[in-house]
Amino acid sequence: MSFTLPETISSSEDLMTLSLEISSYAKWFNQFVVAQKAGTKYQAAQPELSVVAGDVIRAWANEEQLTTARLDELVRTLESIKSQARTMTITLAAPATIELKKSLVGWARANISPDVLISFRFNATILGGMVVRFGSHVYDWSFRRVIMNERHKIPEIMSRV
């Protein structure tokens, strides 16, 4: 199966949280199945899942019936993605909104790699724009850089005001 990360899972921390949540569910599911096979009622309540984790499990179960082996395979797939994914950091002047994160993650997954993981940071000193770190490259499209590159023009501009 070709697994696609949801756009709401953008960073390695998000992916780790999803993996832990699904691992917890898989442990419960395994015990539930064993109890059913033994003909007893399993007393432990099903762990509460986030919307994203529930969606991922349902999408995974659409391919084949959900079994403990399939859930274990899903957890291994998530861990494999985390260990092999390319990562980038995007620094903005303010915290990124959910819509902006989804947009940037969608673009990066369509144009860079379908499993790229993006950490979002913010630093008000860049004033606007963004700074992108990808591998050993840094792309600085911040307003601060533009202003600093043109600082010799500031006295001339101020004299016209």
C-alpha positions, 0 to 999 in steps of 0.5 A: 500500500502507498501510504500518504501522510495527512497534511495535518501531520507536518513535523517529526513531532506530529508523526511521533505523536500519531505513531504513539497514539496508533501504537496504543490503539494497536495494543488495546486492539490486540488485547480486545481480539484475544479476549474475543477469541477466548470468549470473554468480555474485554473490560478496558475501554477503547483508547480515545483517538484524535480525528487524524489518528482515526482517519489514518486507521480507517484509511489503512483499514480500507485496503485490507481488514484491520488486524493486529498484524495490519496495525503493527504494519501501520506503526512500522510504516509510520516509524519508517517514514519518520526515520527516512523522511527529508526534513525542513524548517520554516521560520516565519515572523509570527506563529503559522496558522493551521491554514498556512501550515496545510498550504505549505505542507501540501506544496512541499509534499507535491513539489519536494517529497511526499513524506517531507516533514516540516517544523515551523518556528517563528522569530519576530526579528525577521519582520516578515517573509520566511527563512527556509532551512532544507538540508545544508541550504538556507533560503532567506526571503525575510524582510529583515534581509531585504532591509539590511541589504539595502540599508545604504539607501535608508538615508536617501529614502528618509530624506524624501519623506 
